[in-house]
Amino acid sequence: MLDRIDCIHSFVRAVELGSFSAVAKEQDTTQPTISKQIAALEAYLDAQLFVRTTRKLQLTDAGKDFYEHSIRLLEIFAETESSVGKRQEPTGLLRLSCSTWFGKWQVIPRIQRFHALYPHIEIDLCMADFYTNLVEENIDLAIRVGNFISHKSRSERIGRTRLITVATPEYLSKFGIPKHPIDLSDHNCIVYTRQSTLNEWHFQENSQEIIVSVHGNLQVNDSSALKEIALAGVGIVTSPLLAFQEELKDHKIRIILEAFEPPPLPIQAVYLRSSFRPAKVNCFIDFLIQELKQLIF
């Protein structure tokens, strides 16, 4: 049974990665081994799963049908494995992806507490201000802030955070405090270029969306740099509240236009739709949910 599960998992990964060699590399094995697993499945099912061409793997009709069933089967197996695994100490390497700001200010400060609870789980933390491809980068778990939809992955909401507009007291003292989003046209607004809306900032008034075009003398593609620029008093920025918690407590930064805040952003745990969800992934998700409970507004 376990051998057949391994074969099914290799089949699903072959569909997602597009080649047996890619699966072999991911699993640290040989291409002939993966080919034998797929051949064994086809013999057992008495059906051809792939049309093999020189360029790529293409699913047959039987293969497409079996792929959908395989995903459900792996999910059921993963749930069973996780339930049994809770009785044992979790182990293994967890490849974790998140944005630079979330990793720097929300994950790294908690790493020691996590390792105190789960000393045999190693973490490979991949931080970037863009969405990492879970398949290509072999990511077990990604933490993403904002609305995210993908047919290849699953997401679980683990919290939420306010999207705030901030500036330093010194900046506001010198240039004035905006009372309404339209007042931002008179201010130096720092644009974060990784944000999909770029220089269009979204607010809300009486359940109605307000979109304001902003401008400034600086734009940046790194969330850590955006925070440093704001703290230097250069201008006004929008950011998830979780990036400025300590500075808000110390009054180094001030929230403005609070009455016009858009709806909170979801914080989501994202993992491949067809992946096993091992104990190491469940442990980190559960840990982060508990850690963030006291912080989410």
N, C-alpha and C positions, 0 to 999 in steps of 0.2 A: 504493500500500500504506500509506504513512504517513497519507494523507488518511482512509483507511478506519479505521485504528487510532484516529485522532482522533475519528471519528464514533462508534466503539464506546465510547471512553472517555467521550464526552459522554452516550451512552445510559446507561451504568452510573451516572454521576453524577446523571443525571436520576432514575433509580430511587431512589438513595440520598437525594437532596435533596428529591424530591417535586415539582419543577417545572422547566420550562425556564428561567424567569427566574432562579431560584437558581443554575443552572449558568452562565448567561450572566454573572451578577454575579461568580461565582467565577473565571471565565476571562477577565474583563474584555472581554466582547464583547456582542453584542446577542441578544435573544431570537429574532428571525427567523433569525439565523445558526445557533443550536442547533436550531431547528425544521427548517431545511433539512438539517442533518446527519442528524437522525432520519428525515426523509422520504427521504433518499438511501439510508439503511440499509434502510428498509422496501421501497423500490423494488428494491434489489439482492436482498433476501431474498424478495421477492414475498410478504410477510406483514405483517400489522398487528401492531405491538409494543405499542402503548398504546391503551386506551380513553380518549379524552379527554373529561373532564367539566369542568364549571365550577369544581368544588372541588379536584380533585386528579387526578394521573395514576394510572391503574390498568393494570397489566400484563395483556395477553391471555395465553392459554395458550402461544402461540408466544413471546411476550415473556418469560415466566418461563423457558422452556427456553433462549432465547437469552441471557438474563442469566447463567445458570449457566455456559454455554459462554464467554461474554464474560469472566467473571472469570478463568477458566483461561487464556484467550488473552492477556489483559493481563499475567498473571503470567509467562507464557513470554516475552512480548515484553520485559517489564521485566528478566528475568534476562539475556536476550540483550543488551539495551541496556546493562545494568550491566557485563557482561563486556567489551563493546567500549569502554565509557566508561572503563574502568580504564587504557586507553592514553592517555587525554586528561586534562587537568587539570580536576577537578571545579569547578563554579561554581554560583551561584544562591543564593537565600534559603531557609534552612532554618528552618521554624517548629517550634520544639521546646517541648514541654510537660513539666513535671515538678512534683513537690511543692515547697513552699517550702524545706523543709530540704534536700532533695536538690540543688535548684538553688543554694542559698546556699553549701553546704559541699562539694559534690562536682562541680558543673558550672562555676560561676563561677571557682573557682581554676584550672581547666584550660583556660579559653577561650583564653588567650594561646598556650598550647602547640598547641592545635588550629589556631588561625589561622596559626601559624608553619608548620604542615604544609600547610594548605589556605587560602592567603591570599585566594582568590577565592570562598570560601563565606561568606556573611553569615548571622548567627544572630538570629532573633527569639525570645527566650526568654520563655515564658509560664509563670509560676510561680503555683501555687494549691494549697491544701490540699483539693482536691476533684478528681474525675475530669473533665477537660475533654472535651467532646464533639468528637471528631476531625473529624466532618463539618461541624458548625455553625461551628467555629472555624478550619476549614481548616488543621488541624495535620498536618504531615508525619510527625512522630515524637513519641511520648510515652514517657517513662521512668517506669515504675510499680513500686513496691515492694510485694510481697505477691501473693497469688494473684488472678489476674484472668482472667475468661472472658467473651468476647463473640463472637457469631456474625458480627458485622460487622467484626471486626478480627482481625489475626494478631499473635502475640507470639513473641518470641525471647528465651530466657533468656540474659542476659549476665553474670550473677553471682548472688551471694546475700549476705545479711547477717544476723548474729545479732539476735534481738530480746532486748534486755537490760533488766534492772531496775536502776535506779541512784539514788543519793543522794549528797550531799556528805559528806566525812568529818566536817564539823562537825555536820550533822544526825544522823548515826549515832552520834557521840560523845554527843550530848545525849539522844537518844531510844532508843538501842540498835539492834543489828543483827538484823533478822529472820532466823531460822534456817530457817523453813519458810514457804511461801506463806500458810498460815493465820494466821501472825503479823502479816500486813499489816493485820488488823482493828484492831490497836493503833496504827496509824501514819496519818499524813496523806498519803494517796495522791492525787496530782493527776490528774484525769481529762481525757483528750484527747477532745473531743466529736466529732472527725472519725473516730475509731476506731469501727468498726461494733459492737464489743462493749461500748463505753462503760465502765461501772463493773464489768464482768466481765473479769478478767484471767486469761489462760490460761497454765498451766505444764504441766510433764510430769515424771513420776516413774516410773521403771521401765517406760517406754513407755506409761504410763497418763496420760491427760489429767486435770489438776487445774484446776477453775474456781473462782476466788475472787472474791467480791463485795467490792469495796473502797469506801472513802468518804474524803472529805477536805473541806477548807474552800474549795477552789478548783477550777474547771474552766475549760478554755480550748479555743478552736477553731483556734489558730494554732500550727504546729509550732515556729517560731522562739521564740515566747513560752513554749512548754512547756520548751524548753531553758534559757531565761533564768531561769525559775522554779525549775528544778532546781538550776542553778548558784548561785542566791541562797539555797539551803538551806531552801526553803519546805517541801519534802516529797519523796516518792518518786515516780518516773515510770517508765514503760516506753517504750522507744524503740529504733529500729534502731541498732545499734552505730555505723554510719557517721556518725551525727549527733554522736557524742561522742568521736571518735577522738583529737583533739588534747587534749581535757580529760582523757581517761584517761591519756595519756602524761605530762601535767603533774600528775597526781594531784589534779586539781581535783574529780573525780567518781569514785565507786567503784561497781563492779558488785557487786550482792548477789544471793543466791538463784541463783548460777550453776549449781548442780547440778540446778536445776529448770527450766532454760531450755526453751522449746518448740522445735520444729524451726526451722531458719533460714528466713528469708523470701526468696523469689526476687526478683531484680531483672530486670525485663523491658522489652525494647524493643517497643513496640506501634505498629502502623501499620494503616491500612485494608486490609481483605482484598482489595479490588479495585483498590487503588492501584498505579500504577507505583512501583517502588522505585528511584529515581534514585541516581546515584553519590553525591550529597551526603548522602543518608540512610545508605547503606552505609559511607561514610567515617566518619560520626560513631559509628555502632554499633561498627565495628572499633576506632576510637580509644578509645572508652569501655571496651570489653572489655579492652584492653591496660592502660589506666590503672587499672582496678579490680582487676586480677589480684593485685597485691601487697597489696591492702587487704582482700580478702574472706576471711573465716574460715570 
